[in-house]
Amino acid sequence: MEKLIFEKSQPGRRAILLPPLDVPESKHAIPAQFLRKEPPRLPEVSELEVLRHFVNLSHLNHCIDKGFYPLGSCTMKYNPKVNDAVAALEGMRELHPLQPVEQVQGALELIYTLQGYISEIVGLPAVTLQPAAGAHGEMTGLLLIKAYFKAKGDLKRKKVIVPDTAHGTNPATAAMCGFEVVEIKSNSRGLVDLDALKEAVGPDTAAIMLTNPNTLGLFEEEIQKVQKVVHEAGGLLYYDGANLNAIMGLVRPGDMGFDVVHLNLHKTFSTPHGGGGPGGCAVGCRETLAPFLPKPLVVKTIDGYRFDWDRPQSIGKVKGFYGNFGILVRAYAYILAHGKEGLCQVSRDAILSANYLRNRLSRHFTVPHKQPCMHEFVLSGNLQKARGVSTANIAKRLLDFGVMAPTVYFPLVVPEALMIEPTETETRETLNQFAQIMVTIDEESKNSPDTVRNAPHTTPVRKLDEAAAARKPDLRWQPPS
Ligand SMILES: *Cc1c(COP(=O)(O)O)cnc(C)c1O
């Protein structure tokens, strides 16, 4: 296959033909000692061949535009193309971050207004849009908490509590910010165990990092008690709002008692992700933490919008310039297009899709937690495993049917976990098709387990040698010598 795809070069073939130089050569040309001795060995191909090469390569990948993508906790939903179009408008796209503020009043107004929308959505008064992605927002949030305690002279708060269901970035961020991570076990219902929490909190607690619903897709019903325990111990509550489509418009982290929150704009607020493109993040906090927010902040004055650098207690900058502007434009357009009611409906639909699918699959797969789920749910493949078909095998087999596999083996508290997030943008027909595929694979695990074990069968490459890929990565095409 590699030969077919990559070896297109024919001597002398060209994609672009430029006329001979008819102006004097530049005096600033590259000095002779830096010039190549020989021309680079680039593929020699026509324009059409280049085009076909990349289009065909793109078709080998799975993407949301091609098929269902229920990758739990990643919110791989459809992002309306109109928001990409808005971000690509010349007035947005051609802005330069060093332009004087008088020339970019519209952009600053957009940022300022978006800060206000996010503040309303999360129920916290102060917002920055500077961080570039979710984990970056977590870091920003924990640095706020650290600066807050430092300013109070409360230097003994060195611990951050994280439940065993937490997204991996939470403990990683806490450790990176110099905190000690204390893990607490979930109870049998998959929720924060209040007794374990009471045991863990104390005068050394800086914060607890939670997401609600948690990564099992379950709503922490006792969140009011959780916040009381933590606040009474003098600690703060950090809300991981990466997947806000579970609660947007229905309940607000600020009202649940959280002090700091981050949102992944590229999960909930309409930025395509998963292909390594830029992300965007909002971090919101209470008034008491606002002085520590990264600088600059976009503020509104009688003379218009400007950057406020005069923030002596700020943790400083966390990113060059002010966030990823194109992502902020998409989030702004998405929120405007939906309005208050529309955003509520997004969450209701995300919850409905997940519960519908969960119920359909519960006859064939183990559902470890009995209460209804929010925007996603976790199944165990333990029944199939007992037949010799692992969750990894099921994930690979799904690829044969043209759908992306769910997140697997996470959260760690569920054996053979399959974490499924259908999102609000899929039709009932697609959900039914997916359910049917899962049932088919369950049948295969009984009748022809090798079909599942040896999957995938129809993808451009078969099962990869993951150990070799990690140890001897082959990352670059090289011309045949
Ligand atoms: C995706 C996700 C993150 C990390 O977000 P990035 O933008 O990938 O850094 C953090 N927490 C949860 C719950 C997530 O789903």
The ligand as a Tripos MOL2 file, in Angstrom:
@<TRIPOS>MOLECULE
LIG
   15    15     1     0     0
SMALL
NO_CHARGES

@<TRIPOS>ATOM
      1 C1        -10.5890   16.7250   27.2310 C.3       1 LIG1
      2 C2        -10.5720   16.8550   28.6930 C.ar      1 LIG1
      3 C3         -9.5310   17.5650   29.3380 C.ar      1 LIG1
      4 C4         -8.2970   18.0990   28.6160 C.3       1 LIG1
      5 O1         -8.5590   19.0130   27.6190 O.3       1 LIG1
      6 P1         -7.4260   19.3600   26.5120 P.3       1 LIG1
      7 O2         -7.9740   20.5010   25.7480 O.co2     1 LIG1
      8 O3         -7.2430   18.1260   25.7030 O.co2     1 LIG1
      9 O4         -6.1640   19.7300   27.2430 O.co2     1 LIG1
     10 C5         -9.6260   17.7110   30.7060 C.ar      1 LIG1
     11 N1        -10.6390   17.1800   31.4070 N.ar      1 LIG1
     12 C6        -11.6480   16.4820   30.8260 C.ar      1 LIG1
     13 C7        -12.7620   15.9220   31.6680 C.3       1 LIG1
     14 C8        -11.6380   16.2860   29.4530 C.ar      1 LIG1
     15 O5        -12.6090   15.5780   28.8640 O.3       1 LIG1
@<TRIPOS>BOND
     1     1     2 1
     2     2     3 ar
     3     2    14 ar
     4     3     4 1
     5     3    10 ar
     6     4     5 1
     7     5     6 1
     8     6     7 2
     9     6     8 1
    10     6     9 1
    11    10    11 ar
    12    11    12 ar
    13    12    13 1
    14    12    14 ar
    15    14    15 1
@<TRIPOS>SUBSTRUCTURE
     1 LIG1         1 GROUP 0 **** ****
